[in-house]
Amino acid sequence: MFSSNVEGSDDCKMSEVGDEDDNSVGNRPNFALVTLEEANEMMVIPSKWLNTDKTQCHWPPFRSPEKIMEAVRDRLDPSTAGKPWEMLNIFLREEYDSFEEAVNKQDGMYAVVTLLESNELTVIPANWLKTQCYWPPFKTPEKCVEAVKNRLEPAKRRSPWQLLNVDLHGEYASYQQAKEKQKAISEHMERSFEELKTNNPSPPQTSCLTQTFGVKRKREKSPDITMQPLLTADTDQKKKAKQIIDEIKEKVQAILETDSSITVIKTHILDAISKMNEDTRKKETIGIFGRTGDGKSSLLNAVLKEKALLPSGSFGACTSVMTQVEANLNDSNYIAEIDFISKEEWDVEFSLSVEENLSEQRITALFGAEAEEKTLEELKRDDKYTEIINILSTRKKIISNSDLTEFARAVKPYIGHNVSNPGGCFWPLVKCVTIKIPNNRELLEHIVLIDLPGTGDCDKIRDDLWKTKIRECSSVWIVSDIKRANTDRDPWGILEHCIEDLGPGGECKHINFICTKTDDMEPEEYLESTRLTDAQITGDGLDLNTNCILHRNDLAKKTIKLKLKSSKSAESKERFITDVFTVSSRAFFDPKSHLKPLETEIPKLMDILVNLNKSTNHKLTRDYINEAKGILSLIQSVQLDKDKNTKDRILKDLQTNLEKELKMLDDHFEDLYENLKQCLSKGVEESVRSCVKTTQDKLSSVRPESDRGFHRIFRAMCVRGGFYWPRNKNEPLDLNKCLSKHMYDSINKEFVLMFPVDDNDKTEKSVQDQLDKFSIIQCFLPTSPSSPMLHPIHIFIQTQETKLKASLSRDIVEKKKEIYSTIYKAIKTKMAPGYEKAAKKKGQGSMQRMENAIMETIEELKRRMFKEAKVEMLEMLNNLKLHIMKTLRSELESSVRHSLSQISKFNLLDFSREIQELEKLSAAV
C-alpha cells in the first residue's frame, strides 16, 4: 500500500508553504479531502501533508485510529513524530479551511437515489441527503443539473427547498462514478422487468426505470404502492439464493461417511444453513403517541387501507391499552392476541382505583354506571367480578376471523370504551393487544406499528411495558388534531418526558409530527382567525374550502417546525430527523372529497412504511446471499490441498491478527470506561449535593395550590414505585427520574458519542465504529496473497466476520439500553422501601407524613445510592466488552479451524455452477 519512506526521496519533499509556521500560511486551506489510490479510501488530512505537486501525501507511522485522528486534527508536522513517515499515492479532491468542513464532505460526494414519489432513479449531491433528500426549487433542467454538479448547499438558497422521500442505492466519490452506478442499476432493473414480463404477460402499472439527470418530474397521482419493483427484485433474488442453498444442502446431506472430521464439517455446514433460514431479528417498530379523539385509529385505518379495522376511538379512547399492529404472513385471517394482566396485579389496581377514587372510568367500564355508588366489597360480590376473575385466569385470548366486520366487533370490548353505555368493556384487564392483518406484506412485513398510551396510564404493569416499548421504537409518530397541534400540551409534554428514552436510552432515529383532521374546516372562521380575505387565499382554480385547508396545512407545518426548534430539548431533538405531516383520513377514503389523495398526505405515510420495508428487505437479502457465499467458500476451502507448513503459517498469521485486533478493541473499551467513570463521578457529586432540593422543587411544581386531591396522586406514585401518570396530565410524576437527573446530565453527551443511535453519527469514540474496523483479514497473510488457496479462506472468514459483527451490533443496541437504564433502575430499587413506607401513611395529615418519609429516605440513602448506581453502570459496560470479545474470539477461532480443514471426500462435490450464480446475485444487490 505504501511506497518509499520520506527520508532520501526528492519526490517526498514538502512544499515551501508546508514548512512554514502556521501563522504565516495566510489564506491557504488547512485540510484536504483525498482518495488513497491503492486502498481506494477517502480521507481527511492536513494540507501540509501534501507534497509539492499534490499527487502524494505523508502518512504517520501510528497504528491506532485515535492517534492518527489526533495527528490530523493537530496538523502534526511529518518530521515531529520521531519515526519515518511513509508516502501514499493520492488523488486530491478539494481543500477546506476547517477540519469539520472537510469531514462533512468525506462520506461521499454524490449519491444515487430513487425518488419514491415519482419512482425516478437519479444522481444528487450527498450533501442534499438526510433520511430524505432536499430538492431545489428550480424549474429548468439546466438549472437542476448545475445545482447537482456544483453540489449546491440547500441552506444557502432563499427559495424553500422540498424534502422528498428517497431510497438510497449508494454514495460515490465523483459525479461520474455515481452516473455509472445509476446506469448499472437501471440496466439491472431493465433485465428484472424483462424477466417479470416473461413470467407475467400483464405489464406493471408503475416503473422506477426512468433516468433523470438531477431533474424532478411531478406526478399527478399518488404512486401505486402495491407494485414495488425493487422489493420484488430483492424477494426474487433471495428465493434464487435459497434454491441454491437447498441444492447444496441436499448434496452435503448425501455424503455418507463415518470419519469424524467429515462429520464435524458436514454438521457445521448443515447447522449454518439451518440458521440462515431461521433469521429472528426483530422488526422495525414505529411508536404512535396521541390522546383520545385526535384520530389515531382513523389514521392507522387509512395508512393500512382498512377502513373498518379499528373502530373509531378504540386506539385512543382507552389510553391504557398497549395495541400493536403487524402483518399476518401465514393466512388470510385477521388475528388479535389479547394478553391480560395477572390476578395479583388486578387486585392491587382494583383496590387502589376504588378506595382512592383514581380511575372511575375503569370501574364503570367493567361494572357499568351504577358501580360508582358501590363499595369495594359490594363490587366483589357482583356477578361481573366472577366473570373478571375467569377472564384473568386465561391470561391470553386469541380472536381469529376472515371477515373484518365480525373481527372488529369481537375485538372492540377489549380495546374500546363505550361512554354512552358503560359496562362489559374489558380493556382495564388488558395488558397488550397484538392485531395481525392479512394481505399487507408491502407495508408491514418487517414493521410493527404500536400505540404508546401516554396520558392517564393507570397500571404499574403497563408503565413498565410502556417504557420497554418506547425504547424499541426506531421511529415515533406524534399525532394531534390540527386545530390544537401547536397549543396542545399533551404531545409536547410526552415528547419532552420521553426524549432520553427515545435517544440515548433507546434506538429512535426519526420523529414525525402528524396533524390530523385537516378536512375539518370552516372557511369563514378560518379567514377571520387569520385575518385573510377570500382573494388572498384563493388560487389554482380550487374552491375556498380546499384553499383554506391547504393554507392551514402549510401554516401548521411552519409553526410546528419552529416550535420543535425552539423547545427546551431542541438540542436533544437535533439527533432525530423531524418532519411534519398534515393528514385527512376521512378525505382519503371519500371519493367525493375535493382533496386529492396526495393532498391528504396519507400516501406520504404509506411511502415511509414502504421505503422502510424495502430497505429492511434489501438488507436481509444481501445478508442471506453473503452467508450463502460464505458456506460455499468453506466447502471450497476444505477441498484445497494444504501442506502442513502452509496451514501452520496461515493459522499463525490469523491468530496473530486476532490477538492484535482484540487488544485494540480492549484498549478502546478501557478508554471508554475511564471517560464514563469520570462523568459518573461528577454526577454522583452533584446528585449528593442537590438531590433533596431537586426533589422538593419537583413536588412544588406539580402540587396544586389548594393541595386538593394531591395526596391521592402522591400515594399512587408511591404504590407504583415512584412513577405515576395521572389522567389528563401531559407528563407523569416520576420521582426516580427526578433523582437520577444529575447523573444523566453528567453522562448524556459522552454516552451519545459511545452509542450513537444513527450510523451517520458514528465517531472514533463509538463502540460500533471500533467493531466495524475489527477484522483479522486486514493485511491478510503475507504468504502468497495471490494464491488461489487463500481466496476461499479469505471469503469465508470475511463473510463470517460480517455476519458476526452484524449480530454483535444488534447486541450492542440492546445492551446499551440496559446500561443506560441502570441508573434509573438502581435508584428505583434503593428507594423501594421508602416508597412502601410512605404509601402506608393514611388519615389526617397523611400528605405531609408521606412527603416526610420520602425526603428522609433520600437523605439517608443519597451518599450510598448514587455511588452504587455508578458502580452498576460501569460493571454493565465491562460486561458488554467481555461479551463482545468472548464472542469474537470463540466464533472466529472456530471459523479459522473449519476453513483450514482438509476433507478429500468433499472433492467429489462440484459447486462451480452454484458459485457462479451466487456471484451474479451478490453483484445485483
KEKEMAR-978704 format. One line per 8 residues: number of its first residue (from 1); their letters; for each residue x, y, z of C-alpha. Coordinates in steps of 0.1 Angstrom, whole numbers, plus 5000, padded with zeros to 4 digits. Layout:
<nodes>
NUM> a> X:Y:Z  ...;
</nodes>
This chain:
<nodes>
1> mfssnveg> 5000:5000:5000  5028:5024:5009  5057:5035:4987  5091:5048:4998  5099:5064:5032  5102:5102:5035  5139:5102:5040  5160:5103:5009;
9> sddckmse> 5133:5108:4984  5132:5141:4965  5096:5134:4954  5086:5134:4991  5097:5169:5000  5071:5191:5015  5062:5223:4997  5077:5255:5009;
17> vgdeddns> 5044:5266:5023  5041:5233:5042  5073:5240:5061  5062:5275:5072  5048:5283:5106  5010:5281:5107  5008:5318:5114  5025:5326:5081;
25> vgnrpnfa> 5003:5305:5059  4979:5333:5052  4947:5322:5034  4960:5287:5024  4934:5259:5033  4943:5239:5063  4927:5205:5054  4924:5184:5023;
33> lvtleean> 4900:5157:5012  4919:5130:4993  4914:5095:4980  4941:5070:4989  4946:5054:4955  4957:5019:4965  4932:5014:4993  4905:5034:4975;
41> emmvipsk> 4896:5052:5007  4885:5088:5011  4904:5106:5040  4907:5140:5055  4944:5151:5060  4962:5183:5068  4971:5202:5037  5007:5204:5049;
49> wlntdktq> 5010:5166:5045  5007:5171:5007  5038:5170:4985  5046:5199:4961  5025:5187:4932  4998:5172:4955  5000:5137:4940  5012:5121:4972;
57> chwppfrs> 5008:5127:5009  5028:5119:5040  5013:5093:5063  5022:5089:5100  5036:5057:5114  5009:5053:5141  4987:5022:5143  4958:5033:5164;
65> pekimeav> 4930:5053:5147  4928:5076:5177  4965:5086:5173  4961:5091:5135  4930:5113:5141  4948:5133:5167  4977:5139:5142  4952:5151:5116;
73> rdrldpst> 4933:5174:5139  4966:5189:5154  4980:5192:5118  5012:5174:5130  5044:5181:5111  5057:5149:5093  5091:5154:5109  5078:5156:5145;
81> agkpweml> 5068:5121:5153  5102:5105:5158  5097:5077:5132  5099:5079:5094  5067:5088:5077  5056:5070:5046  5042:5083:5013  5009:5074:4998;
89> niflreey> 4998:5080:4962  4966:5101:4964  4940:5119:4943  4933:5153:4957  4896:5162:4957  4893:5195:4975  4908:5216:5002  4890:5233:5031;
97> dsfeeavn> 4896:5259:5058  4884:5237:5087  4885:5201:5097  4847:5200:5102  4840:5213:5067  4863:5186:5052  4848:5158:5073  4813:5168:5062;
105> kqdgmyav> 4823:5162:5026  4841:5129:5033  4813:5103:5033  4808:5106:4995  4803:5135:4971  4774:5121:4951  4746:5097:4958  4723:5075:4936;
113> vtllesne> 4687:5075:4948  4652:5066:4937  4627:5094:4943  4599:5074:4958  4570:5098:4949  4578:5097:4912  4598:5064:4911  4627:5081:4894;
121> ltvipanw> 4664:5070:4895  4687:5100:4897  4721:5113:4910  4722:5140:4937  4749:5156:4958  4755:5137:4991  4751:5170:5010  4714:5170:4999;
129> lktqcywp> 4708:5138:5018  4693:5132:5053  4669:5103:5056  4650:5123:5030  4667:5144:5004  4665:5181:4997  4652:5191:4962  4659:5226:4947;
137> pfktpekc> 4631:5250:4937  4644:5254:4901  4621:5249:4871  4646:5243:4843  4665:5210:4838  4697:5230:4831  4695:5248:4865  4689:5215:4883;
145> veavknrl> 4719:5198:4866  4741:5228:4875  4729:5226:4912  4738:5188:4912  4773:5192:4897  4782:5222:4919  4769:5204:4950  4748:5235:4959;
153> epakrrsp> 4741:5238:4996  4703:5238:5003  4707:5262:5033  4722:5289:5010  4691:5294:4990  4663:5318:4998  4636:5299:4980  4623:5269:5001;
161> wqllnvdl> 4637:5235:4991  4614:5205:4993  4621:5173:5013  4615:5141:4993  4614:5105:5004  4641:5085:4987  4656:5051:4985  4694:5053:4987;
169> hgeyasyq> 4714:5030:4965  4749:5042:4974  4773:5071:4977  4803:5077:4954  4834:5099:4953  4827:5115:4919  4798:5126:4898  4810:5102:4870;
177> qakekqka> 4811:5072:4894  4776:5080:4905  4763:5082:4869  4780:5049:4861  4763:5033:4891  4729:5048:4881  4733:5033:4846  4742:4999:4861;
185> isehmers> 4712:4999:4884  4689:5009:4856  4702:4982:4833  4698:4956:4861  4662:4967:4867  4655:4966:4829  4666:4930:4830  4645:4923:4860;
193> feelktnn> 4614:4937:4843  4621:4917:4812  4621:4886:4834  4588:4898:4850  4573:4903:4816  4583:4868:4805  4567:4853:4836  4538:4877:4837;
201> psppqtsc> 4523:4890:4804  4505:4918:4822  4527:4949:4822  4534:4965:4855  4515:4997:4862  4544:5017:4875  4581:5017:4869  4611:5032:4885;
209> ltqtfgvk> 4633:5028:4854  4631:5065:4844  4666:5080:4844  4669:5116:4852  4699:5139:4854  4691:5159:4885  4656:5168:4873  4625:5161:4893;
217> rkrekspd> 4592:5153:4875  4559:5159:4893  4532:5132:4893  4495:5140:4892  4485:5110:4913  4499:5090:4942  4522:5061:4933  4507:5026:4932;
225> itmqpllt> 4524:5012:4963  4511:4977:4956  4536:4975:4928  4572:4976:4942  4598:4965:4916  4628:4969:4939  4610:4949:4967  4601:4922:4942;
233> adtdqkkk> 4636:4921:4928  4651:4916:4963  4625:4889:4971  4632:4871:4938  4670:4872:4944  4666:4858:4979  4644:4830:4966  4670:4821:4940;
241> akqiidei> 4697:4821:4967  4676:4799:4988  4671:4774:4960  4709:4773:4956  4714:4767:4993  4687:4740:4993  4706:4722:4964  4738:4725:4984;
249> kekvqail> 4721:4711:5015  4709:4680:4995  4744:4674:4982  4760:4677:5016  4734:4655:5033  4740:4628:5006  4776:4624:5018  4777:4591:5038;
257> etdssitv> 4809:4589:5059  4817:4578:5094  4850:4597:5095  4848:4622:5124  4865:4651:5106  4840:4648:5077  4811:4646:5102  4823:4677:5120;
265> ikthilda> 4824:4698:5088  4792:4683:5075  4774:4691:5107  4788:4726:5107  4776:4733:5072  4741:4719:5078  4738:4739:5110  4749:4771:5093;
273> iskmnedt> 4722:4765:5066  4695:4759:5092  4704:4792:5110  4702:4811:5077  4666:4800:5074  4658:4810:5110  4666:4847:5110  4649:4860:5141;
281> rkketigi> 4660:4896:5141  4633:4919:5154  4611:4941:5132  4613:4979:5130  4590:4995:5155  4571:5027:5149  4555:5041:5181  4524:5063:5179;
289> fgrtgdgk> 4515:5090:5205  4483:5108:5207  4454:5115:5231  4418:5104:5229  4399:5119:5200  4428:5130:5179  4422:5104:5152  4449:5078:5157;
297> ssllnavl> 4426:5049:5148  4413:5066:5117  4449:5075:5107  4460:5039:5110  4430:5026:5092  4438:5049:5063  4475:5041:5062  4468:5004:5062;
305> kekallps> 4439:5008:5037  4415:4990:5062  4387:5015:5069  4369:4993:5095  4399:4977:5112  4400:4998:5143  4366:5012:5155  4366:5049:5160;
313> gsfgacts> 4380:5058:5194  4395:5024:5200  4430:5034:5196  4426:5064:5218  4395:5061:5240  4413:5036:5261  4448:5050:5265  4459:5023:5290;
321> vmtqvean> 4458:4995:5264  4490:4989:5245  4479:4980:5209  4503:4970:5182  4496:4962:5145  4516:4939:5123  4512:4917:5093  4497:4882:5093;
329> lndsnyia> 4521:4865:5068  4506:4830:5073  4470:4831:5062  4441:4854:5052  4426:4858:5088  4425:4889:5109  4440:4879:5143  4440:4895:5177;
337> eidfiske> 4462:4882:5205  4450:4897:5238  4473:4895:5268  4457:4901:5302  4473:4914:5334  4478:4889:5363  4453:4883:5391  4477:4898:5416;
345> ewdvefsl> 4482:4929:5395  4444:4933:5392  4439:4930:5430  4463:4959:5436  4449:4981:5408  4413:4973:5416  4416:4982:5453  4435:5014:5445;
353> sveenlse> 4410:5025:5418  4380:5021:5442  4395:5032:5475  4415:5062:5462  4388:5070:5435  4416:5074:5410  4400:5058:5379  4363:5060:5379;
361> qritalfg> 4362:5052:5341  4380:5018:5347  4354:5007:5372  4324:5018:5352  4338:5002:5320  4338:4968:5337  4307:4970:5361  4285:4997:5345;
369> aeaeektl> 4275:5032:5355  4259:5020:5388  4293:5009:5400  4301:5045:5410  4279:5041:5441  4292:5008:5452  4319:4999:5478  4348:4976:5471;
377> eelkrddk> 4331:4947:5489  4299:4952:5470  4317:4951:5437  4334:4919:5447  4300:4903:5453  4288:4914:5418  4284:4886:5392  4306:4905:5368;
385> yteiinil> 4335:4902:5393  4334:4864:5389  4335:4869:5351  4365:4892:5355  4384:4866:5376  4376:4839:5350  4390:4861:5322  4422:4868:5341;
393> strkkiis> 4427:4831:5347  4431:4825:5310  4460:4851:5308  4455:4852:5270  4427:4852:5244  4430:4848:5206  4404:4861:5182  4407:4850:5145;
401> nsdltefa> 4382:4857:5117  4385:4862:5079  4356:4886:5080  4368:4921:5090  4334:4933:5103  4329:4903:5126  4366:4906:5137  4363:4943:5146;
409> ravkpyig> 4331:4936:5166  4347:4908:5186  4378:4928:5194  4361:4961:5204  4353:4953:5240  4390:4947:5247  4403:4979:5233  4373:5004:5233;
417> hnvsnpgg> 4353:5022:5259  4316:5028:5254  4308:5061:5270  4271:5061:5264  4266:5025:5276  4294:5016:5301  4298:4980:5313  4310:4949:5296;
425> cfwplvkc> 4342:4966:5284  4373:4946:5294  4401:4969:5284  4410:4976:5321  4421:4939:5323  4442:4941:5291  4480:4945:5292  4486:4944:5255;
433> vtikipnn> 4467:4936:5222  4485:4925:5191  4465:4927:5159  4477:4909:5128  4462:4918:5094  4465:4898:5062  4474:4909:5027  4497:4938:5038;
441> rellehiv> 4532:4924:5032  4542:4956:5012  4536:4978:5043  4542:4956:5073  4563:4926:5065  4592:4939:5086  4574:4967:5106  4553:4969:5138;
449> lidlpgtg> 4530:4999:5144  4524:5003:5181  4502:5027:5201  4521:5041:5230  4495:5053:5255  4507:5085:5271  4482:5103:5293  4465:5085:5322;
457> dcdkirdd> 4481:5051:5322  4470:5037:5355  4487:5003:5358  4522:4997:5370  4525:4967:5347  4516:4989:5318  4541:5016:5330  4569:4991:5327;
465> lwktkire> 4557:4978:5294  4553:5014:5281  4590:5021:5290  4602:4989:5273  4582:4995:5241  4593:5031:5237  4629:5021:5239  4623:4997:5210;
473> cssvwivs> 4610:5024:5187  4632:5032:5157  4606:5059:5147  4578:5078:5165  4547:5095:5151  4532:5122:5173  4495:5126:5165  4475:5157:5173;
481> dikrantd> 4443:5174:5160  4455:5202:5136  4433:5227:5154  4453:5224:5186  4485:5208:5174  4506:5238:5183  4490:5246:5216  4480:5212:5230;
489> rdpwgile> 4504:5204:5259  4499:5166:5257  4520:5156:5227  4547:5182:5236  4548:5170:5272  4551:5134:5262  4579:5142:5238  4598:5162:5265;
497> hciedlgp> 4594:5134:5290  4605:5106:5266  4634:5123:5248  4660:5104:5268  4642:5070:5264  4640:5076:5227  4676:5087:5222  4705:5076:5244;
505> ggeckhin> 4682:5051:5262  4666:5038:5230  4671:5035:5193  4648:5062:5178  4661:5079:5146  4630:5097:5134  4602:5118:5149  4573:5127:5127;
513> fictktdd> 4546:5151:5139  4512:5143:5123  4484:5168:5123  4451:5151:5118  4415:5160:5107  4428:5186:5082  4395:5184:5063  4376:5197:5093;
521> mepeeyle> 4374:5232:5081  4350:5262:5084  4364:5287:5058  4347:5318:5073  4360:5311:5108  4395:5304:5094  4396:5336:5073  4386:5356:5104;
529> strltdaq> 4411:5340:5127  4440:5345:5101  4427:5380:5091  4428:5370:5055  4404:5376:5026  4390:5353:5000  4412:5369:4974  4443:5365:4994;
537> itgdgldl> 4438:5328:4999  4422:5316:4966  4442:5302:4937  4449:5273:4913  4412:5271:4905  4403:5254:4938  4373:5261:4959  4376:5282:4990;
545> ntncilhr> 4373:5253:5015  4402:5234:4998  4424:5265:4996  4418:5272:5033  4427:5236:5042  4459:5237:5022  4468:5272:5036  4463:5260:5072;
553> ndlakkti> 4484:5228:5064  4513:5249:5053  4510:5273:5082  4508:5243:5107  4540:5228:5093  4559:5260:5096  4547:5267:5131  4553:5232:5145;
561> klklkssk> 4588:5230:5129  4596:5264:5145  4583:5252:5179  4604:5220:5177  4635:5240:5171  4628:5264:5200  4616:5238:5226  4637:5233:5257;
569> saeskerf> 4650:5199:5245  4658:5212:5210  4695:5202:5214  4684:5166:5221  4660:5166:5192  4687:5175:5168  4697:5138:5169  4663:5130:5153;
577> itdvftvs> 4651:5136:5118  4619:5155:5123  4592:5161:5097  4556:5174:5099  4526:5159:5080  4491:5172:5077  4466:5144:5070  4430:5137:5065;
585> sraffdpk> 4419:5101:5069  4382:5109:5061  4391:5126:5028  4414:5098:5018  4386:5073:5019  4360:5097:5004  4360:5096:4966  4339:5128:4965;
593> shlkplet> 4364:5148:4986  4378:5179:4970  4412:5169:4984  4433:5147:4961  4448:5116:4977  4482:5132:4977  4468:5163:4994  4456:5141:5023;
601> eipklmdi> 4492:5131:5028  4482:5095:5037  4502:5083:5007  4533:5100:5021  4530:5080:5053  4525:5049:5032  4557:5057:5014  4575:5058:5047;
609> lvnlnkst> 4564:5023:5055  4571:5010:5020  4606:5026:5020  4614:5012:5054  4601:4978:5044  4621:4978:5012  4653:4988:5030  4649:4961:5056;
617> nhkltrdy> 4641:4935:5029  4672:4946:5009  4695:4942:5039  4681:4907:5047  4685:4897:5010  4721:4910:5010  4730:4892:5042  4714:4860:5031;
625> ineakgil> 4734:4859:4998  4766:4868:5016  4761:4840:5041  4754:4816:5012  4787:4827:4996  4804:4820:5029  4791:4785:5031  4803:4778:4995;
633> sliqsvql> 4837:4793:5003  4840:4770:5033  4833:4740:5011  4859:4753:4986  4885:4757:5013  4881:4722:5027  4886:4708:4992  4920:4725:4987;
641> dkdkntkd> 4953:4707:4991  4972:4722:5020  5006:4711:5032  5013:4713:5069  5037:4742:5066  5013:4764:5047  4984:4756:5071  5007:4764:5101;
649> rilkdlqt> 5017:4797:5086  4981:4807:5078  4969:4797:5112  4997:4817:5129  4990:4848:5109  4953:4846:5116  4959:4840:5153  4983:4869:5154;
657> nlekelkm> 4958:4892:5137  4930:4881:5161  4951:4889:5192  4961:4922:5178  4926:4933:5169  4912:4921:5203  4939:4941:5221  4930:4972:5201;
665> lddhfedl> 4893:4967:5210  4902:4961:5247  4922:4993:5247  4893:5013:5232  4869:5000:5259  4894:5009:5286  4893:5045:5273  4856:5045:5272;
673> yenlkqcl> 4854:5031:5307  4876:5058:5321  4857:5086:5303  4824:5073:5316  4838:5068:5351  4848:5105:5352  4814:5117:5340  4797:5095:5366;
681> skgveesv> 4818:5107:5394  4808:5143:5386  4772:5131:5385  4775:5115:5419  4789:5146:5435  4762:5168:5420  4734:5143:5430  4745:5141:5466;
689> rscvkttq> 4747:5179:5468  4714:5187:5450  4690:5157:5451  4670:5169:5481  4664:5204:5467  4657:5190:5432  4630:5167:5446  4614:5194:5467;
697> dklssvrp> 4613:5217:5436  4597:5190:5415  4570:5184:5441  4563:5221:5444  4560:5224:5406  4533:5197:5403  4514:5203:5436  4481:5222:5432;
705> esdrgfhr> 4478:5254:5451  4450:5241:5472  4467:5207:5477  4433:5192:5469  4435:5156:5459  4473:5156:5456  4477:5131:5484  4459:5105:5461;
713> iframcvr> 4483:5111:5433  4513:5111:5456  4502:5078:5472  4496:5062:5438  4531:5072:5428  4545:5056:5460  4524:5024:5454  4538:5022:5419;
721> ggfywprn> 4574:5025:5429  4579:5062:5423  4561:5066:5389  4525:5076:5383  4509:5092:5352  4477:5110:5363  4449:5111:5338  4446:5144:5320;
729> knepldln> 4482:5153:5328  4507:5159:5300  4535:5142:5318  4539:5117:5347  4551:5123:5382  4584:5104:5381  4604:5107:5413  4631:5082:5401;
737> kclskhmy> 4638:5103:5370  4640:5134:5392  4665:5117:5415  4686:5104:5385  4686:5138:5367  4721:5149:5377  4736:5116:5369  4721:5115:5334;
745> dsinkefv> 4730:5152:5328  4766:5143:5335  4769:5113:5311  4745:5121:5282  4769:5138:5260  4796:5111:5264  4771:5083:5262  4757:5095:5228;
753> lmfpvddn> 4793:5095:5215  4798:5060:5227  4765:5046:5215  4751:5068:5187  4716:5058:5175  4723:5067:5139  4752:5052:5120  4757:5086:5104;
761> dkteksvq> 4767:5100:5138  4794:5075:5145  4828:5088:5156  4861:5072:5165  4847:5072:5201  4818:5049:5193  4818:5012:5201  4802:5005:5168;
769> dqldkfsi> 4829:5023:5149  4856:5001:5165  4836:4969:5158  4832:4980:5121  4870:4983:5119  4877:4949:5135  4890:4923:5111  4915:4895:5112;
777> iqcflpts> 4919:4896:5074  4932:4931:5071  4967:4928:5056  4957:4891:5051  4986:4866:5051  5020:4877:5038  5023:4841:5024  5014:4843:4987;
785> psspmlhp> 4985:4867:4990  4975:4860:4954  4974:4822:4959  4942:4805:4948  4942:4786:4980  4938:4817:5001  4909:4832:4982  4881:4809:4995;
793> ihifiqtq> 4895:4810:5030  4896:4848:5028  4860:4850:5015  4847:4825:5042  4863:4844:5071  4852:4877:5057  4815:4866:5054  4817:4851:5090;
801> etklkasl> 4831:4884:5103  4804:4904:5085  4777:4881:5099  4792:4881:5134  4796:4919:5136  4760:4924:5124  4748:4902:5152  4770:4919:5178;
809> srdivekk> 4758:4953:5165  4722:4943:5174  4735:4931:5208  4752:4965:5214  4719:4983:5207  4700:4961:5233  4729:4962:5258  4733:4999:5257;
817> keiystiy> 4696:5003:5266  4702:4982:5297  4734:5001:5305  4716:5035:5302  4686:5024:5324  4710:5011:5351  4710:5044:5370  4672:5048:5370;
825> kaiktkma> 4666:5011:5380  4693:5013:5408  4677:5044:5423  4642:5029:5420  4654:4997:5438  4671:5016:5465  4641:5039:5471  4616:5010:5472;
833> pgyekaak> 4615:5007:5510  4609:5044:5513  4580:5043:5488  4564:5014:5505  4567:5031:5539  4552:5064:5526  4523:5045:5509  4512:5032:5543;
841> kkgqgsmq> 4506:5067:5557  4469:5074:5558  4444:5096:5576  4446:5132:5587  4479:5149:5576  4489:5119:5555  4502:5141:5527  4529:5157:5549;
849> rmenaime> 4538:5124:5565  4542:5107:5531  4564:5135:5519  4585:5134:5551  4590:5097:5547  4603:5101:5511  4626:5130:5520  4640:5111:5550;
857> tieelkrr> 4647:5081:5527  4665:5103:5502  4686:5120:5529  4695:5086:5544  4704:5069:5511  4719:5097:5490  4756:5091:5498  4754:5054:5490;
865> mfkeakve> 4726:5052:5464  4743:5072:5437  4777:5056:5441  4762:5022:5438  4744:5033:5406  4777:5044:5392  4794:5011:5400  4765:4991:5384;
873> mlemlnnl> 4767:5011:5352  4804:5007:5349  4800:4970:5356  4774:4967:5328  4798:4984:5304  4825:4960:5313  4802:4931:5308  4794:4943:5273;
881> klhimktl> 4831:4944:5265  4836:4908:5278  4806:4896:5257  4819:4912:5225  4855:4900:5229  4845:4865:5240  4821:4861:5211  4846:4874:5186;
889> rselessv> 4873:4851:5199  4853:4819:5201  4834:4824:5168  4864:4834:5147  4887:4807:5161  4860:4782:5151  4858:4797:5116  4896:4796:5112;
897> rhslsqis> 4897:4760:5123  4869:4749:5099  4884:4769:5070  4918:4751:5074  4903:4716:5075  4911:4693:5046  4884:4668:5036  4891:4649:5004;
905> kfnlldfs> 4855:4635:5004  4842:4669:4995  4863:4669:4964  4836:4648:4948  4812:4677:4951  4811:4702:4922  4797:4736:4931  4811:4756:4902;
913> reiqelek> 4776:4765:4889  4762:4775:4923  4793:4797:4929  4787:4814:4896  4750:4820:4903  4757:4834:4937  4783:4858:4924  4757:4872:4900;
921> lsaav> 4732:4876:4928  4757:4892:4950  4766:4917:4923  4730:4925:4918  4724:4936:4955;
</nodes>
